[in-house]
């Protein structure tokens, strides 16, 4: 049986490139622009860990912290929260994917995942009649260091200080787990399959979005679990904070269009829908880092109006880009799958979402099995 602690949001053939990208400036505001601060509360729904990166501290297994008045104050680094929200916004806005370069695929196939994604980006730009290398929505908002189109971001995230700290039980203060690195060469997991013959990265008959599995997201857990590492495994040890810990921080935004601010709010709040969660920190495959994010003392009079402007823009673009039908942003296939992953919480001991053993992987490939989308797995369970 094919199984994994992660699944994927499928790619779309088309990428949304904002028409106003060339007009972005830190000095000259848009005619109708928005600048301000969003205060945010993050609550750990399962134990959470972000590594302490202070060079003066040799014990780097502790949760990240600073010292205030001689005491440790734990915090989630701004880069962790920013990366989490940016990734969700990239997916929500049908943006570019930035795949991990894998030496095994580059060695064994003519085309790597990175090359296929670049081809998808170029084909989408050509189809829309715009310049190759154009910015997607996430790049417009968060910035990019791409050599062809460097741009400073217009949002800045603070560190998120812990304002309510929950300590792990005495017998669970420290964990040692195996954190596997992504391995795109495992075709049943990372490449779209149809159950007939195995498709690889060099298939000449399919478009890139029909080969690449998509955006990788870890399956949410109701709790945490751990597996004793073997002798030859690369392991990591860490000391998390317990569920119920609460963190507070802010996001400063400058010169955003209404639709851009709506996209940011939509990514933060999951479109304002209840029962959706983000993932932060390390050891996500083992159930750590499931968090809920809420706006705190929001100064915007009607946040939903900004989210609505973003959704209307995306729905109108989808109608222009698709043949037939009348798609809306929320019912579009990649968005539906993203929300399925954001809302589905499996039991901590559900072995159907653990890593496969080596023998299981070989057996699955022999039987032409492959990882189904989470929505299809849930249907089969009913």
Buried (B, 14 or more C-beta within 10 A) or exposed (E): EBBBBBBBBBBBBBBBBBEEBEEBEEEEEBEEBBEEBBBBBBBBBBBBBBBBEBEEEEEEBBBBBEEEEEEBBBBBBBEBBBBBBBBBBBBBBBBBBEBEEBEEBBEEBEBBBBBBBBBBBBBBBEEBEBBEBBBBBBBBBBBBEEEEBEBEBBBBBBBBBBBEBBEBEEEBEEBEBBBEEBEBBBBBBBBBBEEEEBBBBEBEEBBBBBBBBBBBBBBBBBBBBBEEBEEEEEEBEBBBBBBBBBBBBBBEBBBBBBBBBBBBBBBBBBBBEEEBBBBBBBBBBBBBBBBBBEBEEBEBEEBBEBBBBBBBBBBEBBEEBBEEEEBBBEEBEBBBBBBBBBBBBBEBEBEBBBBBEEEBBEBBBEEEBBBBBBBEBEEEEE
